[in-house]
Amino acid sequence: MDIDKTITVSERRKTVEHELNIVLSHMASFTFDEAIASTRHCENMIGATQIPLGIAGPLRIKNLQSKAKDYYIPLATTEAALVASINRGCKAIRESGGAVVDTYHIGATRGPVFSVKNLKEGNRLKIFLNTHLKEMQQITKTTSNHTLLTKTFLQGVGQYRYVRFVYDTKDAMGLNMVTIATDRIIQFIEEKTGIPCTALSGNYCVDKKPAWLNIIEGRGSKIWAEVEIPEAVLKKTLKTTAQKIFNIWLAKCMVGSIMSGSMGNNAQFANILAAIFLATGQDIAHVAECSVGITSAELRGKNLYLSVYLPDMMVGTVGGGTELATQREALEILGIYGGNDGKNGHRFAEIIAGSVLAGEISLLASLSVGSLSQAHQKLARGKNSSRDR
């Protein structure tokens, strides 16, 4: 189907209904602005897909200065038991005094690849990048008032030279912004050096793919969240012990991840991230990279210390899908919609880390006492569901 912006969403949907002899009445029902959605977010739009939205919390988060704040977490999912699991983790964190969080902003990246004739030309490109940062920063400013090029670095093999441009995009996730800026910078480099760019994205960003480079260097934001759960909370709320959770963590997150060659040493980061991303208008494909992280545990007497580390968190509170009405409301539940100084994006990353920690706590606790299957049996099957489903 050709993309024709003069055709309305309704007209396009009716064409599909006619050609396929089906009725799409539910897709026709939505409340966000059709003009914005069909021109800025989705080409050939025919309607909207609805996803159930749940709420978990309150989740208590503390910064390094011990200032605490409670948040309710909006979660869009079709997976039964997920919201209940995160909610239980939030309760355990709250009863333990809150999760301590810390965030370090890296920035959005774009990684084009250039083709050089030989090592001498490759070295000339490296020197040019190192000596023309200010000029490239000025070019960036001409593309957006909200984007700042902070650094570049280069790696080469054979005739290829991969350059990673790193940008501060404030409260926006910013990938479109850095793509436009990088394209302009490439034109500048080609003009001044005569060295051609093979591709605007050479997989050195690394965007929407799990990669060790993003784990080592970080992307978007690096986030940590930790909590020490007292014995009483483990027993009353999680129905388990520190030793039982520790044993599951060691077998699953550590040894199991090594045996499977997993890049993520965690229990279920992707589950929580996907639900938050869908609810708040993030680019859901970034879950592929953002879910690569580490859960660590330590026995402290009869208490349990649990921590999560997410080195690659590409999220924003302005731009993209955050402008859609329901997604904006989800961000307003968190009190972080909008912004232009980076503070809301910073808080969002910390909320996500705390939510991920809550999900890890609950799942590991459930596995430690063998209640995972029962929870899904109870919550995933309503009275009209088939036993064989």
C-alpha positions in Angstrom: 0.0 0.0 0.0 1.5 3.3 -1.1 1.9 6.0 1.6 -0.5 8.8 0.9 -0.8 11.5 3.5 -4.0 12.8 1.9 -6.0 9.7 2.9 -7.5 9.8 6.3 -7.1 7.0 8.9 -10.7 6.1 8.6 -10.5 5.9 4.8 -7.4 3.7 4.9 -9.0 1.4 7.4 -12.1 1.0 5.3 -10.0 0.1 2.3 -8.3 -2.7 4.3 -11.7 -3.9 5.6 -13.1 -4.0 2.0 -10.0 -5.7 0.5 -9.8 -8.4 3.2 -13.5 -8.7 4.0 -13.1 -8.1 7.7 -14.3 -5.6 10.3 -11.8 -3.6 12.3 -14.2 -1.8 14.7 -12.0 -2.0 17.8 -9.0 -0.6 16.0 -11.1 2.4 15.1 -11.6 3.4 18.7 -8.9 5.6 20.2 -8.6 9.0 21.9 -5.2 10.5 21.0 -4.9 13.1 18.3 -5.2 11.4 14.9 -3.4 14.2 13.1 -0.4 14.0 15.3 -0.2 10.2 15.5 -0.6 9.7 11.7 1.9 12.3 10.7 4.6 12.1 13.4 4.4 8.6 14.7 2.9 6.1 12.3 2.7 6.0 8.5 -0.3 4.4 6.8 -2.2 4.5 10.1 -5.4 2.5 10.3 -6.2 2.8 14.0 -4.7 1.8 17.3 -3.9 -1.3 19.3 -5.0 -1.2 22.9 -2.9 -2.8 25.7 -4.2 -3.2 29.3 -2.5 -0.7 31.6 -1.9 -1.6 35.3 -0.4 0.3 38.2 2.1 -0.9 40.8 3.4 0.8 43.9 4.1 3.0 45.6 7.7 2.4 44.9 10.0 4.2 47.4 13.2 5.6 45.9 16.0 7.4 47.7 18.9 9.3 46.2 22.5 9.1 47.6 21.5 11.9 50.0 18.7 9.6 51.4 16.0 11.9 50.1 13.0 9.6 49.6 10.0 9.9 47.2 7.2 7.5 46.4 6.1 6.7 42.8 3.2 4.8 41.3 4.4 2.8 38.3 2.3 2.6 35.1 2.7 -0.8 33.3 1.3 -1.7 29.9 1.2 -5.5 29.5 -0.8 -8.5 28.4 1.2 -10.8 30.7 -0.8 -11.8 33.7 1.0 -11.8 37.1 3.6 -9.2 35.9 2.0 -6.2 37.6 1.2 -8.2 40.7 4.8 -9.4 40.9 6.2 -5.9 40.5 3.7 -4.6 43.0 4.9 -7.2 45.6 8.5 -6.1 44.9 7.6 -2.5 45.5 6.0 -3.4 48.8 9.1 -5.3 49.9 11.3 -2.3 48.9 9.0 0.1 50.8 9.0 -2.0 53.9 12.8 -2.1 53.7 13.1 1.6 53.8 13.3 2.2 50.0 15.7 1.5 47.1 18.8 3.7 46.9 19.5 4.8 43.3 22.2 6.5 41.4 22.5 7.6 37.7 25.3 8.6 35.5 24.4 10.2 32.2 26.3 9.0 29.1 24.2 10.3 26.2 22.7 9.1 23.0 25.1 7.8 20.3 25.3 7.4 16.6 28.1 5.3 15.0 28.8 5.8 11.3 31.4 3.9 9.3 33.9 5.5 7.0 36.0 3.8 4.3 39.7 4.6 4.1 42.3 3.6 1.5 45.0 2.6 4.0 46.4 3.0 7.5 47.8 6.5 6.7 44.4 7.7 5.7 42.8 6.1 8.7 45.2 7.9 11.0 44.4 11.2 9.2 40.7 10.7 10.0 41.5 10.0 13.6 43.6 13.2 13.9 40.9 15.2 12.2 38.2 14.0 14.7 40.5 14.8 17.6 41.3 18.4 16.4 37.8 19.5 15.1 35.5 18.8 18.0 34.5 22.4 18.5 33.6 22.8 14.8 31.5 19.6 15.0 29.8 20.9 18.1 28.9 24.1 16.3 27.4 22.1 13.5 25.3 20.1 16.0 23.9 23.4 17.4 22.6 24.3 14.0 20.4 21.2 13.9 18.9 21.5 17.4 19.1 23.8 20.4 18.7 20.8 22.7 21.6 18.6 21.4 25.3 18.9 22.4 28.0 16.7 21.0 30.2 15.7 23.9 32.8 13.4 22.5 33.9 11.0 19.7 36.0 7.9 19.6 37.2 5.7 16.7 38.0 2.1 16.1 39.3 0.6 12.9 39.7 -2.7 11.1 40.9 -3.1 7.5 39.5 -0.3 5.3 36.7 0.5 7.8 36.8 3.2 10.5 33.9 3.2 13.0 33.2 6.5 14.8 31.0 6.8 17.9 29.5 10.2 18.3 28.1 10.8 21.8 25.5 13.5 22.5 23.7 15.1 25.4 20.0 15.3 24.5 18.7 16.6 27.8 15.3 15.1 28.6 14.7 13.5 25.2 15.8 10.0 24.3 17.1 11.9 21.2 17.9 9.3 18.6 16.3 11.3 15.8 18.1 14.4 16.9 21.5 12.7 16.9 20.9 11.1 13.6 20.2 14.4 12.0 23.2 16.0 13.7 25.5 13.2 12.7 24.4 13.3 9.1 25.5 17.0 9.0 28.8 16.3 10.7 29.5 13.5 8.2 29.0 16.0 5.3 31.5 18.3 7.0 34.1 15.4 7.5 33.7 14.3 3.9 34.1 17.8 2.6 37.2 18.6 4.6 39.0 15.2 4.4 37.7 13.6 1.2 37.1 10.4 3.2 33.7 8.9 2.3 31.2 7.6 4.8 29.9 4.2 3.9 26.8 4.3 6.2 25.3 6.7 8.7 24.9 3.8 11.1 27.6 1.2 11.0 26.2 -0.8 14.0 28.7 1.0 16.2 26.0 3.1 18.0 25.0 0.3 19.1 21.3 0.8 18.6 18.5 -1.7 19.5 20.9 -4.6 19.8 22.6 -6.2 22.8 26.3 -5.3 22.6 29.3 -5.4 24.9 30.3 -1.9 23.7 27.2 -0.5 25.3 27.8 -2.5 28.5 31.3 -1.2 28.8 30.9 2.4 27.6 27.3 2.8 28.6 24.5 4.4 26.5 21.8 6.8 27.4 22.2 6.5 31.2 23.9 4.1 33.5 21.7 3.3 36.5 22.2 1.4 39.8 19.5 0.5 42.4 20.0 -1.4 45.6 18.2 -2.4 48.8 18.9 -4.5 51.9 15.8 -6.5 52.7 15.5 -7.4 56.4 14.7 -10.9 57.5 11.2 -9.9 58.7 10.2 -8.5 55.3 11.7 -11.6 53.5 9.5 -13.8 55.8 6.3 -11.8 55.9 6.0 -10.2 52.4 8.1 -12.5 50.2 7.5 -15.8 52.1 11.1 -16.9 51.9 14.6 -16.4 53.3 17.7 -14.6 52.3 19.6 -17.9 51.8 16.9 -19.3 49.5 16.8 -16.2 47.2 20.6 -16.1 47.2 20.8 -19.8 46.0 18.3 -19.0 43.2 20.2 -15.9 42.2 23.5 -17.8 42.0 22.1 -20.7 40.1 20.0 -18.6 37.7 21.5 -15.2 37.2 25.1 -16.1 37.5 25.9 -19.8 36.6 22.8 -20.2 34.4 23.7 -17.0 32.4 27.3 -18.2 32.0 26.1 -21.7 30.8 23.7 -20.2 28.2 26.2 -17.5 27.0 23.7 -14.8 28.0 24.7 -11.1 27.8 22.3 -10.3 30.6 22.9 -11.7 34.1 19.4 -11.0 35.4 16.1 -12.6 36.0 13.6 -10.6 34.0 14.8 -7.0 33.2 13.0 -7.1 29.8 9.7 -7.8 31.3 9.6 -4.7 33.4 11.2 -2.5 30.8 8.8 -3.5 28.1 5.8 -2.7 30.3 7.1 0.7 31.3 8.3 1.6 27.8 4.9 0.8 26.3 3.0 2.7 29.0 5.2 5.9 28.6 5.8 6.1 24.9 9.4 4.9 24.7 10.8 3.2 21.6 9.9 -0.4 22.6 12.7 -1.8 20.3 15.3 -0.4 22.8 14.4 -3.1 25.2 16.7 -5.3 23.1 19.7 -3.3 24.4 18.4 -1.9 27.7 17.6 -5.3 29.2 21.2 -6.2 29.2 22.2 -5.8 32.8 23.4 -7.4 36.0 21.6 -8.4 39.2 23.9 -9.0 42.2 23.1 -10.4 45.6 24.9 -10.8 49.0 23.9 -12.4 52.3 24.2 -10.0 55.2 23.4 -12.2 58.1 19.8 -13.1 57.7 19.2 -10.0 55.6 19.6 -10.0 51.8 21.3 -7.2 49.8 20.1 -7.1 46.2 21.3 -4.7 43.5 20.6 -4.1 39.8 22.9 -2.4 37.2 21.5 -1.2 33.9 24.4 0.3 31.8 22.3 1.1 28.8 19.1 3.0 29.3 17.7 4.9 26.3 14.6 6.8 27.6 13.1 10.3 27.4 10.3 12.4 28.9 9.8 14.6 25.8 9.5 13.9 22.1 8.6 10.7 20.2 5.8 8.6 21.7 5.7 10.7 24.9 3.6 13.3 23.0 0.6 10.8 22.6 -2.2 11.5 25.1 -2.2 8.3 27.0 1.5 8.0 27.2 1.7 11.6 28.4 -0.7 10.7 31.2 1.4 7.8 32.2 4.4 10.1 32.5 2.2 12.5 34.5 1.5 9.7 36.9 5.2 9.6 37.6 5.3 13.4 37.7 8.1 13.6 35.0 6.4 14.7 31.7 8.4 17.2 29.7 11.5 19.1 30.7 14.5 20.6 29.0 17.3 20.5 31.6 17.8 16.7 31.9 16.3 16.4 35.4 13.1 14.6 34.4 15.1 12.1 32.2 17.4 11.5 35.1 14.5 10.8 37.5 12.9 8.6 34.9 16.0 6.4 34.7 16.1 6.1 38.4 12.4 5.1 38.6 13.0 2.5 36.0 15.9 1.0 37.9 13.8 0.9 41.1 11.0 -0.8 39.2 13.4 -3.4 37.7 14.8 -4.1 41.2 11.2 -4.7 42.4 10.6 -7.2 39.6 13.9 -9.0 40.3 13.1 -9.3 44.0 9.6 -10.7 43.5 10.5 -13.2 40.7 13.6 -14.5 42.6 11.6 -14.9 45.8 8.8 -16.8 43.9 11.3 -19.1 42.3 13.0 -19.7 45.7 9.8 -21.2 47.1 8.4 -22.8 44.0 5.4 -20.5 43.7 5.9 -19.1 40.2 3.6 -21.7 38.5 0.9 -21.2 41.1 0.9 -17.5 40.7 0.4 -17.8 36.9 -2.2 -20.5 37.4 -4.1 -18.1 39.7 -3.7 -14.8 37.8 -3.4 -15.9 34.2 -6.6 -17.9 34.0 -10.0 -16.3 34.5 -13.1 -18.3 35.1 -13.8 -18.2 31.3 -10.4 -19.5 30.4 -9.6 -22.9 29.0 -7.4 -25.2 31.2 -5.4 -26.0 28.1 -4.7 -22.4 27.1 
